Amino acid sequence: MAAIPAKTLLNEVRFVDLGAQYRAIATEVDQAMAAVLRDTDFILGRAVNQLEEEFAAFCESSYAVGVDSGTSALELSLRAFDIGAGDEVITVANSFIASALAVSHAGARPVLVDCNPEDYTMDVSRLEQAITPRTRAIIPVHLYGQPADMDPILEIAKKNNLVVIEDACQAHGATYNGKRAGSLGHAAAFSFYPGKNLGAYGDGGMVVTQDPQIAKALQKLRNYGQEQKYKHVSKGYNRRLDTLQAAVLSVKLRHLDSWNSSRRQLARLYNESLKATGVITPGVASHAESAWHLYVIRTKNRASLQAHLASQGVMTGIHYPIPIHLQPAYSDLGYKKGDFPVTEAYAEEVLSLPMYAELPADAVQHVADTIREFNS
Ligand SMILES: *Cc1c(COP(=O)(O)O)cnc(C)c1O
């Protein structure tokens, strides 16, 4: 393949730069993809199996089942636990909408709780009051790469006989009290959407679990409910992870710890450089080591700060501008403005700064200087 020219405008700071990542690993990736093309085992090929073993080990867990997206990983996990019509599943208002969509797609009803003001993950003090006789599961979200407070969540789940499925779609490699995201709940869902910490060249996802029965159920669910060829024991789906994507992900997985440690260093640099600039830097709980999928600040002047940063070539994002309970798609749940005050306040204030492993330190400095200059 021809060399790809590095496109950088003077002072331009991209939000993510997947090209920079590819340039660093192009030879390995090209070889891995060529091997799949030669072997032609495109569906549930060898590379899928290999990635499943590697990713389960990476998560310090037992089994992993590759699927076609993070949303599918969540939905099929619920289905594997036989959760569906008539059931309620508790998740957070402060997340990407897929956390709730997966519940709806499984046929169950999402019940939302607010986030805590410190680290923006599930407010555990609100959890018990959301439980009803119909509740079957809890989906805590490791938002922005930071694990939710899993110990009290697991304790409440145990007391109420509920399943806990981690939404770890933003948290590949994060830890909670030293334990990897993905090893904490009864199952965990990961996304390989291109911009995630571990990203495919297209869609992909994975369920991780310690439970061999659940892993078996997922293997059938993703593959037409097939137990052996042309014997179908359930009305399953076509939700497999492509062999080609698995081959790419295996290559990238070898780099993930180093990419995550680079993100951690950049986050530290942001924290230092943003001191006394008037913006609120991310809160990190003592139990958490974030995977820093996103670096999210808060400011009362978001629109003008975002415009100023853009004028200086700095791209930013908002995660998320509309909380799940205020989305038109979920008007049927009957929530209203005011139901989740922390989530609603933060939806007006959060601003995600550029964050990816290859982001140069002087770009972080430029972003921080631009923010300081705007606020002074
Ligand atoms: C990305 C994401 C998902 C969905 O993953 P897809 O692979 O895009 O389906 C679910 N939950 C959260 C928190 C996410 O960030």
The ligand as a MOL file (V3000), in Angstrom:
LIG
                    3D

  0  0  0     0  0            999 V3000
M  V30 BEGIN CTAB
M  V30 COUNTS 15 15 0 0 0
M  V30 BEGIN ATOM
M  V30 1 C -20.6080 3.2970 21.7970 0
M  V30 2 C -21.4990 2.9760 22.9340 0
M  V30 3 C -22.5070 2.0090 22.8530 0
M  V30 4 C -22.9020 1.3430 21.5690 0
M  V30 5 O -21.8790 0.7480 20.8710 0
M  V30 6 P -22.0630 0.5200 19.2760 0
M  V30 7 O -20.9130 -0.3570 18.9350 0
M  V30 8 O -21.9870 1.8600 18.6320 0
M  V30 9 O -23.3670 -0.1480 19.0640 0
M  V30 10 C -23.2310 1.6950 23.9890 0
M  V30 11 N -23.0070 2.3300 25.1570 0
M  V30 12 C -22.0780 3.2990 25.2710 0
M  V30 13 C -21.8740 3.9580 26.5960 0
M  V30 14 C -21.3070 3.6690 24.1630 0
M  V30 15 O -20.4060 4.6450 24.2860 0
M  V30 END ATOM
M  V30 BEGIN BOND
M  V30 1 1 1 2
M  V30 2 1 2 3
M  V30 3 2 2 14
M  V30 4 1 3 4
M  V30 5 2 3 10
M  V30 6 1 4 5
M  V30 7 1 5 6
M  V30 8 2 6 7
M  V30 9 1 6 8
M  V30 10 1 6 9
M  V30 11 1 10 11
M  V30 12 2 11 12
M  V30 13 1 12 13
M  V30 14 1 12 14
M  V30 15 1 14 15
M  V30 END BOND
M  V30 END CTAB
M  END
